[in-house]
Amino acid sequence: MKETKIGFSYGPSMPTLESQANKQGFTLGKDGEKLEKIRQAINMCGFHVATNSQINTMIVKLHKKVTESLMPLKNEEEANV
């Protein structure tokens, strides 16, 4: 099986996770909206109550969920959304 490298940015000014996935030829499917809300909540925690270490831990857990939810887009044209 071919290994594919993907990358996501989780900061508050970054595009949505679904948009980032689409540009790389993937979709988050039915989990996309939930994962985006979690990303927004983590960023709010970073502004108000959590330490950098706590934020890093949350992002690692979120990244694991994002990569588990990834599914390839049906065709290459959809990747250019």
DSSP file (Angstrom, degrees, kcal/mol; ACC not computed):
  #  RESIDUE AA STRUCTURE BP1 BP2  ACC     N-H-->O    O-->H-N    N-H-->O    O-->H-N    TCO  KAPPA ALPHA  PHI   PSI    X-CA   Y-CA   Z-CA
    1    1 A M              0   0    0      0, 0.0     2,-0.3     0, 0.0     0, 0.0   0.000 360.0 360.0 360.0 134.9    0.0    0.0    0.0
    2    2 A K        -     0   0    0      1,-0.1     2,-0.4     0, 0.0     0, 0.0  -0.533 360.0-130.3 -75.5 133.8    1.3    3.4   -1.0
    3    3 A E        -     0   0    0     -2,-0.3     2,-0.4     2,-0.0    -1,-0.1  -0.720  21.3-160.0 -86.1 131.6    2.0    5.8    1.9
    4    4 A T        -     0   0    0     -2,-0.4     2,-0.5     2,-0.0     0, 0.0  -0.938   7.1-144.0-114.2 132.3    0.5    9.3    1.5
    5    5 A K        +     0   0    0     -2,-0.4     2,-0.3     2,-0.0    -2,-0.0  -0.821  24.5 173.0 -96.8 131.7    1.7   12.3    3.5
    6    6 A I        -     0   0    0     -2,-0.5     2,-0.3     2,-0.0    15,-0.1  -0.911  12.3-158.6-131.6 160.1   -0.9   14.8    4.5
    7    7 A G        -     0   0    0     -2,-0.3     2,-0.4    13,-0.1    17,-0.0  -0.999   4.6-169.8-143.1 145.6   -0.7   17.9    6.7
    8    8 A F        -     0   0    0     -2,-0.3     2,-0.4    13,-0.0     9,-0.1  -0.979  12.4-149.3-132.7 146.4   -3.2   20.0    8.7
    9    9 A S        -     0   0    0     -2,-0.4    11,-0.1     6,-0.1    -2,-0.0  -0.965   8.1-171.2-112.9 133.2   -2.9   23.3   10.5
   10   10 A Y        +     0   0    0     -2,-0.4    33,-0.1     3,-0.0    -1,-0.1   0.351  40.3 123.2-108.6   4.7   -5.1   23.7   13.5
   11   11 A G  S >  S-     0   0    0      1,-0.1     3,-1.3     2,-0.1    -2,-0.1  -0.142  73.7-107.3 -66.7 164.4   -4.7   27.4   14.3
   12   12 A P  T 3  S+     0   0    0      0, 0.0    -1,-0.1     0, 0.0    28,-0.0   0.743 116.5  49.2 -67.0 -24.4   -7.6   29.9   14.5
   13   13 A S  T 3  S+     0   0    0      2,-0.0    -2,-0.1     0, 0.0    -3,-0.0   0.376  89.6 105.2 -97.4   6.2   -6.8   31.6   11.2
   14   14 A M  S <  S-     0   0    0     -3,-1.3     3,-0.1     1,-0.1     6,-0.0  -0.456  79.9 -95.7 -82.7 156.6   -6.4   28.4    9.2
   15   15 A P        -     0   0    0      0, 0.0    -6,-0.1     0, 0.0    -1,-0.1  -0.167  58.9 -74.3 -61.7 166.0   -9.1   27.2    6.7
   16   16 A T     >  -     0   0    0      1,-0.1     4,-2.3     4,-0.0     5,-0.2  -0.178  40.4-115.4 -59.8 156.9  -11.5   24.6    7.9
   17   17 A L  H  > S+     0   0    0      1,-0.2     4,-2.6     2,-0.2     5,-0.2   0.892 117.4  53.7 -61.7 -39.7  -10.3   21.0    8.3
   18   18 A E  H  > S+     0   0    0      2,-0.2     4,-2.8     1,-0.2    -1,-0.2   0.917 108.7  49.1 -61.6 -43.4  -12.6   19.9    5.5
   19   19 A S  H  > S+     0   0    0      2,-0.2     4,-2.0     1,-0.2    -2,-0.2   0.910 111.6  48.7 -62.5 -43.0  -11.2   22.5    3.2
   20   20 A Q  H  X S+     0   0    0     -4,-2.3     4,-0.6     1,-0.2    -2,-0.2   0.901 112.8  48.2 -64.0 -40.2   -7.6   21.5    4.0
   21   21 A A  H ><>S+     0   0    0     -4,-2.6     5,-2.6     1,-0.2     3,-1.2   0.927 109.0  53.4 -65.2 -44.8   -8.5   17.8    3.5
   22   22 A N  H ><5S+     0   0    0     -4,-2.8     3,-1.8     1,-0.3    -1,-0.2   0.884 103.3  56.4 -58.7 -40.8  -10.2   18.5    0.1
   23   23 A K  H 3<5S+     0   0    0     -4,-2.0    -1,-0.3     1,-0.3    -2,-0.2   0.700 108.7  48.6 -65.7 -17.8   -7.1   20.3   -1.2
   24   24 A Q  T <<5S-     0   0    0     -3,-1.2    -1,-0.3    -4,-0.6    -2,-0.2   0.284 127.2 -97.8-104.6   8.3   -5.1   17.2   -0.5
   25   25 A G  T < 5S+     0   0    0     -3,-1.8    48,-2.5    54,-0.3     2,-0.3   0.684  89.6 100.1  88.8  18.8   -7.6   14.9   -2.2
   26   26 A F  E   < -A   72   0A   0     -5,-2.6     2,-0.3    46,-0.3    -1,-0.3  -0.787  52.5-150.3-129.2 171.3   -9.5   13.7    0.9
   27   27 A T  E     -A   71   0A   0     44,-2.6    44,-2.2    -2,-0.3    -9,-0.1  -0.963  17.0-143.1-136.6 156.5  -12.7   14.4    2.8
   28   28 A L    >   -     0   0    0     -2,-0.3     3,-1.5     1,-0.3     4,-0.2   0.426  39.7-163.0 -95.8  -2.1  -13.6   14.0    6.5
   29   29 A G  G >   -     0   0    0      1,-0.3     3,-1.5     2,-0.2     4,-0.3  -0.215  61.7 -10.0  59.1-140.6  -17.1   12.8    5.6
   30   30 A K  G 3  S+     0   0    0      1,-0.3     4,-0.4     2,-0.1    -1,-0.3   0.652 134.5  60.3 -68.6 -15.6  -19.7   12.9    8.3
   31   31 A D  G <> S+     0   0    0     -3,-1.5     4,-2.7    38,-0.2     5,-0.3   0.567  78.6  91.5 -87.0  -9.2  -17.1   13.7   11.0
   32   32 A G  H <> S+     0   0    0     -3,-1.5     4,-2.1     1,-0.2   -15,-0.2   0.890  86.3  45.1 -56.2 -47.5  -16.0   17.0    9.4
   33   33 A E  H  > S+     0   0    0     -4,-0.3     4,-2.0    -3,-0.2    -1,-0.2   0.915 114.6  48.5 -65.8 -43.3  -18.4   19.3   11.2
   34   34 A K  H  > S+     0   0    0     -4,-0.4     4,-2.0     1,-0.2    -2,-0.2   0.923 112.3  48.7 -62.3 -45.2  -17.8   17.7   14.6
   35   35 A L  H  X S+     0   0    0     -4,-2.7     4,-2.3     1,-0.2    -1,-0.2   0.865 109.3  52.9 -65.2 -36.0  -14.0   17.8   14.1
   36   36 A E  H  X S+     0   0    0     -4,-2.1     4,-2.3    -5,-0.3    -1,-0.2   0.898 108.1  50.6 -65.8 -39.9  -14.2   21.5   13.1
   37   37 A K  H  X S+     0   0    0     -4,-2.0     4,-2.2     2,-0.2    -2,-0.2   0.883 109.8  50.8 -65.0 -37.4  -16.1   22.3   16.2
   38   38 A I  H  X S+     0   0    0     -4,-2.0     4,-2.5     2,-0.2    -2,-0.2   0.915 108.7  51.7 -65.3 -42.4  -13.5   20.6   18.3
   39   39 A R  H  X S+     0   0    0     -4,-2.3     4,-2.1     1,-0.2    -2,-0.2   0.924 110.7  48.2 -59.7 -44.2  -10.8   22.5   16.6
   40   40 A Q  H  X S+     0   0    0     -4,-2.3     4,-2.1     1,-0.2    -1,-0.2   0.894 110.9  50.9 -63.5 -40.2  -12.6   25.8   17.4
   41   41 A A  H  X S+     0   0    0     -4,-2.2     4,-2.4     2,-0.2    -2,-0.2   0.901 108.6  51.5 -65.0 -40.9  -13.1   24.8   21.0
   42   42 A I  H  X S+     0   0    0     -4,-2.5     4,-2.1     1,-0.2    -1,-0.2   0.918 109.7  50.2 -62.0 -42.5   -9.4   23.9   21.4
   43   43 A N  H  X S+     0   0    0     -4,-2.1     4,-1.4     1,-0.2    -1,-0.2   0.888 109.6  50.7 -64.5 -38.0   -8.5   27.4   20.0
   44   44 A M  H  X S+     0   0    0     -4,-2.1     4,-1.6     1,-0.2     3,-0.3   0.916 108.9  51.6 -64.5 -42.2  -10.9   29.1   22.4
   45   45 A C  H  X>S+     0   0    0     -4,-2.4     5,-2.8     1,-0.2     4,-2.2   0.888 106.4  55.6 -59.7 -38.7   -9.3   27.1   25.3
   46   46 A G  H  <5S+     0   0    0     -4,-2.1    -1,-0.2     1,-0.2    -2,-0.2   0.831 109.7  45.6 -64.2 -32.5   -5.9   28.3   24.1
   47   47 A F  H  <5S+     0   0    0     -4,-1.4    -1,-0.2    -3,-0.3    -2,-0.2   0.790 129.1  19.5 -77.9 -28.3   -7.0   31.9   24.3
   48   48 A H  H  <5S-     0   0    0     -4,-1.6    -3,-0.2    -5,-0.1    -2,-0.2   0.826 130.5  -4.1-117.5 -40.1   -8.6   31.7   27.7
   49   49 A V  T  <5S+     0   0    0     -4,-2.2    -3,-0.2    -5,-0.3     2,-0.2   0.681  93.2  87.8-135.9 -26.3   -7.7   28.8   30.1
   50   50 A A      < -     0   0    0     -5,-2.8     2,-0.1    -8,-0.1    -8,-0.0  -0.507  62.6-127.1 -91.8 151.3   -5.3   26.1   28.8
   51   51 A T     >  -     0   0    0     -2,-0.2     4,-2.4     1,-0.1     5,-0.2  -0.405  32.8-104.5 -82.2 167.2   -1.6   26.0   28.9
   52   52 A N  H  > S+     0   0    0      1,-0.2     4,-2.6     2,-0.2     5,-0.2   0.889 123.0  53.1 -59.9 -39.2    0.5   25.4   25.8
   53   53 A S  H  > S+     0   0    0      2,-0.2     4,-2.1     1,-0.2    -1,-0.2   0.909 109.2  48.1 -63.1 -42.9    1.2   21.9   26.9
   54   54 A Q  H  > S+     0   0    0      2,-0.2     4,-2.2     1,-0.2    -2,-0.2   0.903 111.7  50.0 -64.5 -41.3   -2.5   21.2   27.3
   55   55 A I  H  X S+     0   0    0     -4,-2.4     4,-2.6     2,-0.2    -2,-0.2   0.925 109.2  51.6 -63.0 -45.0   -3.2   22.6   23.9
   56   56 A N  H  X S+     0   0    0     -4,-2.6     4,-2.2     1,-0.2    -1,-0.2   0.903 109.5  50.1 -59.4 -41.5   -0.5   20.5   22.3
   57   57 A T  H  X S+     0   0    0     -4,-2.1     4,-1.9     1,-0.2    -1,-0.2   0.915 111.5  48.3 -62.3 -43.5   -2.0   17.4   23.9
   58   58 A M  H  X S+     0   0    0     -4,-2.2     4,-2.6     1,-0.2    -2,-0.2   0.896 110.6  51.0 -64.1 -40.4   -5.5   18.3   22.6
   59   59 A I  H  X S+     0   0    0     -4,-2.6     4,-3.0     2,-0.2    -1,-0.2   0.889 107.3  53.1 -66.8 -38.8   -4.2   18.9   19.1
   60   60 A V  H  X S+     0   0    0     -4,-2.2     4,-1.8     2,-0.2    -1,-0.2   0.926 112.0  45.7 -60.5 -44.1   -2.4   15.6   19.0
   61   61 A K  H  X S+     0   0    0     -4,-1.9     4,-1.8     2,-0.2    -2,-0.2   0.907 113.7  48.8 -66.0 -41.7   -5.6   13.8   20.0
   62   62 A L  H  X S+     0   0    0     -4,-2.6     4,-2.7     1,-0.2    -2,-0.2   0.922 108.5  53.8 -63.1 -43.6   -7.6   15.8   17.4
   63   63 A H  H  X S+     0   0    0     -4,-3.0     4,-2.7     1,-0.2     5,-0.2   0.888 106.2  52.9 -59.3 -39.4   -5.0   15.0   14.7
   64   64 A K  H  X S+     0   0    0     -4,-1.8     4,-1.9     1,-0.2    -1,-0.2   0.926 111.0  46.4 -61.3 -44.1   -5.4   11.3   15.4
   65   65 A K  H  X S+     0   0    0     -4,-1.8     4,-1.4     2,-0.2    -2,-0.2   0.892 111.8  52.0 -65.4 -39.6   -9.2   11.6   15.0
   66   66 A V  H  X S+     0   0    0     -4,-2.7     4,-0.9     1,-0.2     3,-0.4   0.943 110.8  46.2 -62.2 -48.2   -8.8   13.7   11.8
   67   67 A T  H  < S+     0   0    0     -4,-2.7     3,-0.4     1,-0.2    -1,-0.2   0.846 110.8  53.0 -67.2 -31.8   -6.5   11.1   10.2
   68   68 A E  H  < S+     0   0    0     -4,-1.9    -1,-0.2    -5,-0.2    -2,-0.2   0.791 109.9  49.8 -69.5 -27.0   -8.8    8.3   11.2
   69   69 A S  H  < S+     0   0    0     -4,-1.4    -1,-0.2    -3,-0.4    -2,-0.2   0.602  83.7 118.3 -87.6 -12.7  -11.7   10.0    9.6
   70   70 A L     <  +     0   0    0     -4,-0.9   -42,-0.2    -3,-0.4    -3,-0.0  -0.276  36.1 176.2 -62.3 136.6  -10.0   10.7    6.2
   71   71 A M  E     -A   27   0A   0    -44,-2.2   -44,-2.6   -42,-0.0   -42,-0.1  -0.993  34.5-105.7-136.0 141.6  -11.5    9.2    3.1
   72   72 A P  E     -A   26   0A   0      0, 0.0   -46,-0.3     0, 0.0   -47,-0.1  -0.357  37.3-110.3 -65.1 144.3  -10.2    9.7   -0.5
   73   73 A L        -     0   0    0    -48,-2.5     3,-0.1     1,-0.1     6,-0.1  -0.397  29.0-114.7 -67.2 155.1  -12.3   11.9   -2.7
   74   74 A K  S    S+     0   0    0      1,-0.1     2,-0.3    -2,-0.1    -1,-0.1   0.856  89.9   2.2 -65.0 -36.8  -14.1   10.0   -5.5
   75   75 A N  S >> S-     0   0    0      1,-0.1     3,-0.8     0, 0.0     4,-0.6  -0.958  75.6-103.9-147.9 166.7  -12.2   11.7   -8.3
   76   76 A E  G >4 S+     0   0    0     -2,-0.3     3,-0.9     1,-0.2     4,-0.4   0.793 112.4  64.5 -63.4 -32.1   -9.4   14.2   -8.8
   77   77 A E  G >4 S+     0   0    0      1,-0.3     3,-1.2     2,-0.2    -1,-0.2   0.865  97.7  56.2 -61.6 -35.6  -11.8   17.1   -9.9
   78   78 A E  G X4 S+     0   0    0     -3,-0.8     3,-1.1     1,-0.3    -1,-0.3   0.756  95.1  67.4 -67.8 -23.7  -13.3   17.1   -6.4
   79   79 A A  G << S+     0   0    0     -3,-0.9   -54,-0.3    -4,-0.6    -1,-0.3   0.682  91.4  62.7 -69.9 -17.0   -9.9   17.6   -4.9
   80   80 A N  G <         0   0    0     -3,-1.2    -1,-0.3    -4,-0.4    -2,-0.1   0.033 360.0 360.0 -97.0  26.4   -9.8   21.1   -6.4
   81   81 A V    <         0   0    0     -3,-1.1    -1,-0.2   -59,-0.2    -2,-0.1   0.479 360.0 360.0 -67.0 360.0  -12.8   22.4   -4.5
